Amino acid sequence: MIRDITIGQYYANTSVVHNMDPRTKLMGVLVYVLTLFLVKNPLLYLVYLGIVFVLYHVSKVPLSFMLKGLKGIIILLIFTFCFRLICTPGNVVAKFWIFQITEEGIIKAISLTSRIALMILGASLLSYTTTPKEMADGLEKALSGLEKFHIPVHDMTVIVMIAFRFIPILLEEINVLMDAQAARGVEFEKCSVLKKCKNVLTLLMPLFMSTVRRSSDLAMAMEARGYSGDKPTSKMYPLVYQKRDRIAYVVLFFFAVLMTSLRICHV
């Protein structure tokens, strides 16, 4: 399961979504997530699912790559579904031991699980179609107004860029550690869940040490190249809105108005 995690990774390709301004994609994710939490009717999640499939198709990200992104949170989804299913009061449908399943529990379990899965799929598209540098530039440009309040926007965006760059590096490091442990007879695939969790815990300490070492190397490399966060830097490719970005903003505006209206009308 760990080997198949794709969340936070960039999928190199050429598409309309890849070529969009990162600020447009950031705003799209923000509107998507906010309106997703406004939805009350579970049937409307099918609309969001359709939007996700269309966006993934337009961005040319394979369906298999999208589904792999859910493998990392499958345990969370199962736990969330079961917890809401047996811990929601209402009209009892089935009962066993001290647990009971209600009609309201089924609806809320499906709603909450679907909401989390859709949120992960929508937010993952941002990382699939945007490089860490583009995301950092987009955040810095979008939040540049906060510098008037002495908020270190540039430092924050550099931290975000480094964090996203470290995701594929850490996943690769985990795979190397798992292969090394497997060569010593440790089993990760064909064993019980408890045994698998215990074996995975053995990877934490060497992974932590490797992360600290890489962080130290990165800090020294940045200092050797004269990096200083308090000095303004120029951009080789400054962000400029194109026609497709303006069209996307118009679509986002009407989509947000529509979903807000449905919430007000209790649909």
Contacts in CASP RR format, 6 or more apart in sequence:
PFRMAT RR
TARGET T0000
AUTHOR 0000-0000-0000
METHOD contacts of the structure
MODEL  1
MIRDITIGQYYANTSVVHNMDPRTKLMGVLVYVLTLFLVKNPLLYLVYLG
IVFVLYHVSKVPLSFMLKGLKGIIILLIFTFCFRLICTPGNVVAKFWIFQ
ITEEGIIKAISLTSRIALMILGASLLSYTTTPKEMADGLEKALSGLEKFH
IPVHDMTVIVMIAFRFIPILLEEINVLMDAQAARGVEFEKCSVLKKCKNV
LTLLMPLFMSTVRRSSDLAMAMEARGYSGDKPTSKMYPLVYQKRDRIAYV
VLFFFAVLMTSLRICHV
1 71 0 8 1.000
1 72 0 8 1.000
1 74 0 8 1.000
2 72 0 8 1.000
2 171 0 8 1.000
2 174 0 8 1.000
2 175 0 8 1.000
2 178 0 8 1.000
2 188 0 8 1.000
2 200 0 8 1.000
3 175 0 8 1.000
3 178 0 8 1.000
4 68 0 8 1.000
4 69 0 8 1.000
4 71 0 8 1.000
4 72 0 8 1.000
5 68 0 8 1.000
5 69 0 8 1.000
5 71 0 8 1.000
5 72 0 8 1.000
5 171 0 8 1.000
6 65 0 8 1.000
6 68 0 8 1.000
6 69 0 8 1.000
6 124 0 8 1.000
6 128 0 8 1.000
7 69 0 8 1.000
7 72 0 8 1.000
7 73 0 8 1.000
7 120 0 8 1.000
7 124 0 8 1.000
7 127 0 8 1.000
7 167 0 8 1.000
8 124 0 8 1.000
8 127 0 8 1.000
8 128 0 8 1.000
8 164 0 8 1.000
8 167 0 8 1.000
8 168 0 8 1.000
9 127 0 8 1.000
9 128 0 8 1.000
9 167 0 8 1.000
9 168 0 8 1.000
9 171 0 8 1.000
10 127 0 8 1.000
10 128 0 8 1.000
10 129 0 8 1.000
10 130 0 8 1.000
10 131 0 8 1.000
10 132 0 8 1.000
10 168 0 8 1.000
11 61 0 8 1.000
11 65 0 8 1.000
11 128 0 8 1.000
11 129 0 8 1.000
13 59 0 8 1.000
13 60 0 8 1.000
13 61 0 8 1.000
13 129 0 8 1.000
14 60 0 8 1.000
15 58 0 8 1.000
15 59 0 8 1.000
15 60 0 8 1.000
15 129 0 8 1.000
16 58 0 8 1.000
16 59 0 8 1.000
16 244 0 8 1.000
17 25 0 8 1.000
17 55 0 8 1.000
17 58 0 8 1.000
17 59 0 8 1.000
17 125 0 8 1.000
17 129 0 8 1.000
18 59 0 8 1.000
18 129 0 8 1.000
18 130 0 8 1.000
19 244 0 8 1.000
20 129 0 8 1.000
20 242 0 8 1.000
20 244 0 8 1.000
20 245 0 8 1.000
20 248 0 8 1.000
21 138 0 8 1.000
21 239 0 8 1.000
21 240 0 8 1.000
21 241 0 8 1.000
21 242 0 8 1.000
21 245 0 8 1.000
22 130 0 8 1.000
22 134 0 8 1.000
22 135 0 8 1.000
22 137 0 8 1.000
22 138 0 8 1.000
22 139 0 8 1.000
22 239 0 8 1.000
23 138 0 8 1.000
23 141 0 8 1.000
23 142 0 8 1.000
23 239 0 8 1.000
23 241 0 8 1.000
23 245 0 8 1.000
24 241 0 8 1.000
24 245 0 8 1.000
24 248 0 8 1.000
24 249 0 8 1.000
25 126 0 8 1.000
25 129 0 8 1.000
25 130 0 8 1.000
26 126 0 8 1.000
26 135 0 8 1.000
26 138 0 8 1.000
26 139 0 8 1.000
26 142 0 8 1.000
27 142 0 8 1.000
27 249 0 8 1.000
27 252 0 8 1.000
28 248 0 8 1.000
28 252 0 8 1.000
29 122 0 8 1.000
29 123 0 8 1.000
29 125 0 8 1.000
29 126 0 8 1.000
31 252 0 8 1.000
31 255 0 8 1.000
31 256 0 8 1.000
32 48 0 8 1.000
32 51 0 8 1.000
32 122 0 8 1.000
33 119 0 8 1.000
33 122 0 8 1.000
33 123 0 8 1.000
34 256 0 8 1.000
35 255 0 8 1.000
35 256 0 8 1.000
35 259 0 8 1.000
35 260 0 8 1.000
36 48 0 8 1.000
36 115 0 8 1.000
36 118 0 8 1.000
36 119 0 8 1.000
37 115 0 8 1.000
38 259 0 8 1.000
38 260 0 8 1.000
38 262 0 8 1.000
38 263 0 8 1.000
39 45 0 8 1.000
39 48 0 8 1.000
39 115 0 8 1.000
39 259 0 8 1.000
39 262 0 8 1.000
39 263 0 8 1.000
40 263 0 8 1.000
40 266 0 8 1.000
40 267 0 8 1.000
41 262 0 8 1.000
41 267 0 8 1.000
42 107 0 8 1.000
42 110 0 8 1.000
42 111 0 8 1.000
42 114 0 8 1.000
44 262 0 8 1.000
44 267 0 8 1.000
45 111 0 8 1.000
45 114 0 8 1.000
45 115 0 8 1.000
45 118 0 8 1.000
48 118 0 8 1.000
49 118 0 8 1.000
52 118 0 8 1.000
52 121 0 8 1.000
52 122 0 8 1.000
52 125 0 8 1.000
55 122 0 8 1.000
55 125 0 8 1.000
56 63 0 8 1.000
56 66 0 8 1.000
56 125 0 8 1.000
59 125 0 8 1.000
59 128 0 8 1.000
59 129 0 8 1.000
61 125 0 8 1.000
61 128 0 8 1.000
61 129 0 8 1.000
65 128 0 8 1.000
66 121 0 8 1.000
66 124 0 8 1.000
69 120 0 8 1.000
69 121 0 8 1.000
69 124 0 8 1.000
70 77 0 8 1.000
70 117 0 8 1.000
70 120 0 8 1.000
70 121 0 8 1.000
73 116 0 8 1.000
73 117 0 8 1.000
73 120 0 8 1.000
76 116 0 8 1.000
77 113 0 8 1.000
77 116 0 8 1.000
77 117 0 8 1.000
80 109 0 8 1.000
80 112 0 8 1.000
80 113 0 8 1.000
80 116 0 8 1.000
81 109 0 8 1.000
81 110 0 8 1.000
81 112 0 8 1.000
81 113 0 8 1.000
82 109 0 8 1.000
84 105 0 8 1.000
84 108 0 8 1.000
84 109 0 8 1.000
84 112 0 8 1.000
84 113 0 8 1.000
85 101 0 8 1.000
85 105 0 8 1.000
85 106 0 8 1.000
85 109 0 8 1.000
86 99 0 8 1.000
86 100 0 8 1.000
86 101 0 8 1.000
88 102 0 8 1.000
88 104 0 8 1.000
88 105 0 8 1.000
88 108 0 8 1.000
88 109 0 8 1.000
89 102 0 8 1.000
89 104 0 8 1.000
90 102 0 8 1.000
90 103 0 8 1.000
90 104 0 8 1.000
90 105 0 8 1.000
91 102 0 8 1.000
91 103 0 8 1.000
91 104 0 8 1.000
92 100 0 8 1.000
92 101 0 8 1.000
92 102 0 8 1.000
93 101 0 8 1.000
93 102 0 8 1.000
93 103 0 8 1.000
93 106 0 8 1.000
94 100 0 8 1.000
94 101 0 8 1.000
95 101 0 8 1.000
126 135 0 8 1.000
127 135 0 8 1.000
127 164 0 8 1.000
132 160 0 8 1.000
132 161 0 8 1.000
132 162 0 8 1.000
132 164 0 8 1.000
132 165 0 8 1.000
133 161 0 8 1.000
135 160 0 8 1.000
135 161 0 8 1.000
135 164 0 8 1.000
136 157 0 8 1.000
136 158 0 8 1.000
136 160 0 8 1.000
136 161 0 8 1.000
137 157 0 8 1.000
137 235 0 8 1.000
137 239 0 8 1.000
138 157 0 8 1.000
138 239 0 8 1.000
139 153 0 8 1.000
139 156 0 8 1.000
139 157 0 8 1.000
139 160 0 8 1.000
140 153 0 8 1.000
140 154 0 8 1.000
140 157 0 8 1.000
141 239 0 8 1.000
143 151 0 8 1.000
143 153 0 8 1.000
143 156 0 8 1.000
143 157 0 8 1.000
144 153 0 8 1.000
145 153 0 8 1.000
146 153 0 8 1.000
147 153 0 8 1.000
147 154 0 8 1.000
154 229 0 8 1.000
154 233 0 8 1.000
155 229 0 8 1.000
158 229 0 8 1.000
162 218 0 8 1.000
166 211 0 8 1.000
166 214 0 8 1.000
169 214 0 8 1.000
170 207 0 8 1.000
170 211 0 8 1.000
173 207 0 8 1.000
173 210 0 8 1.000
173 211 0 8 1.000
174 203 0 8 1.000
174 207 0 8 1.000
177 203 0 8 1.000
177 206 0 8 1.000
177 207 0 8 1.000
178 188 0 8 1.000
178 203 0 8 1.000
181 188 0 8 1.000
181 199 0 8 1.000
181 202 0 8 1.000
181 203 0 8 1.000
182 188 0 8 1.000
186 199 0 8 1.000
186 202 0 8 1.000
187 195 0 8 1.000
187 196 0 8 1.000
187 199 0 8 1.000
188 196 0 8 1.000
188 199 0 8 1.000
188 200 0 8 1.000
191 199 0 8 1.000
END
